[in-house]
Amino acid sequence: MFDFKDWDSFLYFFSASSSQTFLKKCYKLRNIDLAEQKSYENCYPFIYYLEHGQIYYNQAKNAPLIIQPILLFYGLVHLIKACILTIDPNYPESTSVLAHGVSTRKRKKQQYHFFLDEVKIQKSGLFPYMGEKMFHMKHLEGEKITMQELLSQIPELSLMFSQTNGQNTFIQIKQNDDLLSLPKIILDNYHMTESRFIDFLKTDMADLIILQKSNDQFINFSLNTLDNVEFLPFKYNLENLEINFPTTKSVLNNYPELLIHYLLLYNLSMISRYETEWWSELIKMMPNQDYPFIQSFLNITSKKGPFLIYQFLKRKL
């Protein structure tokens, strides 16, 4: 469904002429003044952001687990900056947008449990800036989100949640050509009747979802386009190549997955830098479920991060 061949998919952008043409198109669509001049000025910074991001990700593949979160986080940051440059030709206009835009508890409490740890979204910095510029999400500041809430938004981790506590976090949607079928068991999870659930879907997806005749087991529908990884709250599972739907209702269901990966990698990179004792003991002792979830997430994000970035850029080609 989504054509992606790892970093080879980005090769088109690794050319000054291609990137300049691409950026000019982006700027003209946004009616930005001096689109051609700005595209010339930004084509090399755009390439360098992508190149640096690729280097960080490639180094993370060969690095020991103890420093992988740092490399993956800064790799993702560089890729995000390339995306922002397609929207804001003057980025960065101030130092305020260069901060991370998220904070976490500096000193971890005794009996620390990663699942219960929180990140807090700040008023300024890269996270709220990309939320607004890339995904039209405003007023995120002040929100506190736990690691468990974030991990449960990664569809590739649904099986691990099922193995750990018997609860899938996502349900697979059956696909037959353009027809998508969502099992009606989801109605029990959301405590909704079928008609109420359909209205719920239409609230945010009125222009995208086309309902078809349902049957006893499935709610059937099609989408105006499948060439978009972010038809929230649906998420694309890169491991089984299936469209998934969250099994529980949450505000985070409407967070683009790129934001979820950023928040998780931010906290893990902070832990690996500043919580040396806990981080080392986790890796060496593997005392609880934190280790398998963290290791699995790092394996997933090393592939999913570039995939999500490419899908964002591809929609502008």
Secondary structure, 3 states (H helix, E strand, C coil): CCCCCHHHHHHHHCCHHHHHHHHHHHHHHCCCCCHHHHHHHHHHHHHHHHHHHHHHHHHHHHCCHHHHHHHHHHHHHHHHHHHHHCCCCCCCCCHHHHCCCEEECCCCCCCCCHHHCEEEECCCCHHHHHHHHHHCCCCCCCCEEEHHHHHCCCHHHHHHHHHHHCCCCEEECEEECCEEEEECCHHHHHCCCHHHHHHHHHHHHCCCEEECCCCCCEEEEEECCCCCCCCCCCEEECCCCEEEEECCCCHHHHCCHHHHHHHHHHHHHHHHHHCHHHHHHHHHHCCCCHHHHHHHHHHHHHHHHHHHHHHHHHCCC
